[in-house]
């Protein structure tokens, strides 16, 4: 009888999906810097966009790191 291991379902890692969402939202906020007429509004949009981009990038990299390390554990 062959020794079969239960196969993992290969699907998107939730951290990667959430990271892509935050990156997209941060990109929209950075583009929205040009919308408000006041400098305070522009700086607020820029700060929010940069924060969202950073959070999204961290989540995306963590998700990819878990996927890569998870594949090597099944030996």
N, C-alpha and C positions, 0 to 999 in steps of 0.2 A: 504494500500500500504506500503510495507516494506521500511524502511529508509535505503537506500544503499549509502555507501560512495564510491567515485571513488577510485578504487584500484591503488596503485602505482606499477609501473613496478619494479620488483626486478631484478636488474642487478648489475654488478660490478660498484663500485664507481670509477670515472675517477682518483681521487687522489690515490686510491689503486693501480690501474694499472700502473700509472706513477711511483709510489713508488717502485713497484716490478721491473720495468724496470731499474730504477736508481740503485737499490740494485744489480741486476744482472750485470750491467755494472761496478759497483764499485768492485764487486767480481772478475770480469775478470781482472780489473786493478791491484788488489792486487796480483793476481796470476802472472801477467806480471812483477812483481818486479824482478823475476829471469831472465828475458830476456836480459836487456841491460848489456853490459860489464862494464860500468863505475858506480861509486857510485852515481854520480849526476843523471844519468838516473834512477837508482833504487829508489832514494829518490823522484824523480819527480813522478814516477809511484805510489809509496806508498802514497804520499800526495794526488794525484788525486783520488786514490781508496778510501781513507778514507773520503775525501770530498763527493764523490758520494754516498758512503754508508750512510753517515750522512743525506744527502739530501733525499735519498730514504727512510730511516727509518722515518724521520719526515713526509714526504708525506704519507707514509703508515699509520702511527699512526693518522694523521689528518683525513685521509679518513675513517678509522674505527671509529674514534670518531664522525664524522658527521653522519655515518650510524647508530650508536647506539643512538645518541641523536635525530636523525630524526625519529626513530621508536617510541619514547616515546611522540612525539609532537602530534600525531594523536588521542589522547583520546577524 
